[in-house]
């Protein structure tokens, strides 16, 4: 490990830009103080892997509308409550009398629905493959138990199409720290076509500091090579979790999805289908997106085109207390993490 | 028996409630006079503080709202260098609260006050509509001996930063209870009188001192850095966190640096006194895991954390709530 540390600190080869796609990696990089351990020639940029950050305004607006309806309660993870909608956030709606309840796990949401049979319980189902697999098992449970008042408002996304979009539209990325949790479900194989298409390496990483350093080291060494490497073999297999994949296929089908600042990316989302469509709270057509503040550079931040600190709002009008965009709200958001950890201010 | 609006009427039901529960449990002669205010002896510099307690559930592993409302106010007085003397308590009860619970809470307050060496000398009770909730405000008076000057602005370069024990126990205990997670984590809710007295008596030069409550250590040390105009550097590996709380935080994506405690304090003391201060705290009740966790340096008004892998990061104050990861 000392050798890796020294290499990363003193590296003076061609400059390397690496993208961490997963929001949990963004948070772990901040938490471990990794940026200050790297040579100026190695630059880490944060990608569109925070599910809250990539959620469009229309989705927030629909949640706001739902929570203000009679006999309806919106159940959500806490981060989503502070994301600005076009008129108000869920927190604002709650102050106006909207029924919003924060939960720590989707299972809590299902239990809440069981205990409140007279109320339509809408769970704000955002997330990537990892979370979609959890929702699938939850819906199968709701189906088995005959729970009729439980709904999902989905904004579910899958990783490969957006990574493809970033490579095609931004370029200049020399390697990806591939998401650890997502890869548990999908397997490391899903990155191979992208590695070959763009001749860049993908390394699946865990979330500990040393695992991330090893991943960055491997990516620098593999620069220019179309390789997929799994450095998180304790939980990630090449084929992924096939049982979870089958459950997801039973509940969801691919659909086009809108990404904050990136527009609609074909086949980058998941929607409920078949018998499970009856659990949908009206998720189709939530495509509209606009910035709360017109100077907000969320879109470019999310795709790694600019660093959060390059946004004119960052740290001035946009802070965790007064977020202008979702990236400053979520604990996995790139702006939030840059702000709280001093990342980007070497 | 359940609390009804009549218990807040100011009439016979109110005085019966006060007489059978609060007066009986608190047993203070000044309180028992039932005058409009408590008249008490005292001289010198007065420290005065107040805090409201709205925790749910009111009974949690390791404590209850009664112990909490005494500890919180006593500890606030202690942290200013004061010797805590008197407390007042204001109860806001929702209709439907159980008098048996109220008695347990009052008994817990009384026992904790005795342990902390303070008297509960005045009180008030109100009843509002609702569904059985219990809220308590306590105010406290203490006296600050001559020569004591403790404040967040007094941290000096070279000072040692020490913590009196494990981070996050109260927060994790209450959250576990709320979320129905089974574990053996208990709240650290405790009055810190003994450890503070021990440090004072052994002549430790305490420059700044705070109890680590809501907002956690990260927020408190940001206030030290900001008020004193200095950088505070912490070693992540020296932060004491129990295995169970560390696991709990890992599962929910919480950071022990922002977890609340109700029986822990952080202090900036002169470097040469650091070892003695830790020894004093470790020898005191509730202080067995005390440790030096960092030091005060010159530089920007920030809190820096050295991570186990050799990285450094800035630790800001807590923003929003501690939330679980979702992907």
Interface residues (C-beta under 8 A of the other chain):
Chain A: X1 X5 X22 X23 X24 X27 X30 X31 X32 X33 X34 X35 X36 X37 X49 X50 X51 X52 X77 X78 X79 X82 X104 X105 X108 X126 X127 X128 X130 X131 X179 X181 X182 X209 X210 X213 X319 X320 X321 X329 X331 X332 X336 X339 X340 X341 X342 X343
Chain B: X179 X252 X253 X255 X302 X305 X306 X307 X308 X309 X310 X311 X312 X313 X314 X315 X316 X319 X320 X321 X323 X324 X325 X326 X327
